[in-house]
Amino acid sequence: PEFEEKQTAILGLYLNPPENALVLCVDEKSQLQAIDRTQPELPLRPGNPKRLTATYKRNGTTCLLACLSVHDGEVIGRCVDNNHDTFLNFLKHLYRKYPGKELHIIMVNLSLHKHKEVMNWVNRRRRLTVHFTPTHASWLSQIEIWFNIFSRDVIRGGVWKSKRQMIDQIMHYIKYYTEHRAHPFKWTYTG
């Protein structure tokens, strides 16, 4: 029922942000599994891509909390065991990182994002405004575009001997992406 209103607010932030405002998309990529193969790759055959056996060993999971700065492409991330406390700490980190800026944070309608403690903290901040995507429209958050790039570059086909090794690779990727590849996404959807 609120699709038009929420969509219009988010698209307005993408296409014409308020002066001295920073637009951030925040979300989590949960259940990232540190998977190690129990057997080596299968031998290559002409015309066939790399082949892996179906058996694997799980070495733990993590959740990536990430923030995309919409107008410059910078990505900030943390690997955590996610709950409302770690999510709130991430928001507090973002708030401290950008002093003097009016922050507009776009988030999906996850119960964790709307937790009582999170919303109480948000509502007490003068220079912070939270915008929730419409129900079933997480694609309006540009962090979803970055999660797709991240999944393709890091997660798909990844093999890690430990959870720590996977987290180190994720954090290295975020640093490299921000330093060498970050750019604003060209947003063409106008509603």
N, C-alpha and C positions, 0 to 999 in steps of 0.2 A: 503493500500500500504506500510506502514512502519512497519507492524507487526513484521517481522523477526528482524529488527534492534532494535526496542524498546524492544521486548521480550528478545533478547540476552543481552542487556545492563542490564535489570532488573535481569535476572537469574544470570548473572555474579556477580552482587552485592550481591545476596543471597549466592551463592556458593563460591565466592572468592573475598571478599571485599578488597578495597585498604587498605594499612597499615594506621593506625591512622584515619580511617574513621568510621563514624557511619551511618548505613543505617536505615532510618525511613520511615514507611508507614503512610501517613496522609490522612484522609478522614472524612466525616461527616455521621452520621446516623440522617437523618432529620425526622421531623413530628412524634416524639415520643409523644404519647398521654397519658396524665394523666387521666386514665379512672377509674371511681368509679361505682360500681353496684348499681342500684336503688332498687334491691330486694336481699334478702339473697340467698345463694347457695340452689339449689334444694336438697331435701333429698337423701341421698345415698341409692342405691339399690345393693343387692349382684351381683357382677360381672360387675358393671358399674362404670366407672370413675367419678370423680367429675363433676357435671353439673352446669352450670350457665345459668341464663335467658339471653335472647338476648338484654334486655334493659340496657342502661348504661347512665351515665352522664359524659360529657367531662369537665375536670377541667384545660384545657390549653394544650399547646404543647411546646416542646423544641427541640433543635437540639444538638446532641452530637458531638463535634469536638474531634477527637481522634487521637493519634499517637502511633504506635507500634514500639518499638526498635527491629528490626529483630533478632539481634544476642543474646539478653538476655531476650526478652519477656516483658520488662517493658512497661506499658501502661500509657499514660498521657491523661487526658481528661478535657473538659470544656463543660458545658451546656450553650448554647447561643441562641439568636435570630440571626441566621446566615445571614451574608452578606459579601461583600468583605472586609469591615473594620475589622470585628471580625475575619475573616479568616487570614487576614494579621497580626493582633495582635497575633494570635496563632502562626504563623510562627516566628514572632519576639521573642516570649517567648521561643520557641524551640531553636532559634539561641543563645539567651543569656544563656539558661540552659546548653549548651554544649560548653563552650569557649575552644578554642584550638583544637577542633575536626573539621575535614573535614566532612561536612554533605552531605549525599545523600538522598534526599527526593523523595519518590515515591508517585505520585498522579494520580488520574483518570482525564479524559479530561472534567471536569466540567467547564463551562464558568466562574464560580466564581473563580476557581483556576487559570484561565488564564486572569483574569481582568488586565487591563492596570496598575493600581497602584500596584497590587501584583507582576506582572512581572517586573516592573521598580525596585521595591525594591529587588527582587531576583537577577536581573542582576547586581546590584551594590555590591553584597556580594561575596568576593573572595573565601571563604571556603564553599560555598553552591552551590550544583548542584541539579537541579530538573529534575526528569525523569517522563515523562507521560506514563501511560500504553497505549497500542494500543487501538484504538476505539473498543468498545464492548468486552474488555478484562479486566474489573475491577478485575476479579478473580486473576489476576497476582499480585495484591496488597495484602500482607498478612494481612492487617488490616481487610479485608473482612472475613477472617477466624475467627478473634477475634470478629467481629460484630456478627457472627453466634453464637458463644459461649455466648456472652453477651445477645443476644436476647432470647436464650433458657433459660438462668439462671435468667434473670431479667424481660424482657418485656412480654414474653408470659404468659398470665393468671394474670398479675400484676393488682392490685387494689390499687389506690391511692386517698386519700381524697383531695389532692391539688397538684398543679404543684411543689411546694416547697418540698413536701414529696417525689415525684418521683425523683426530682433532687438530694435530699439528699441520696436516696437509690442508685442511679446511681454512685454518687461520692464515697460512701462507698464501693460499689462493685469494682470500679476501684482500690481503695486503697488496699482492701483485695486481689484482683487478683494479683496485682503487688507484694505484700509482701509474698503471700503464694502459688500462682499457676503459676506465670510467668515462662516461659521457651521458648526457641526458638522452633518454629514449624519445624518439619522435612520436608523439602521441597524436594519432590521426582520428581516433573515434570521437565524435562530437555529440553523440546521443541521438 
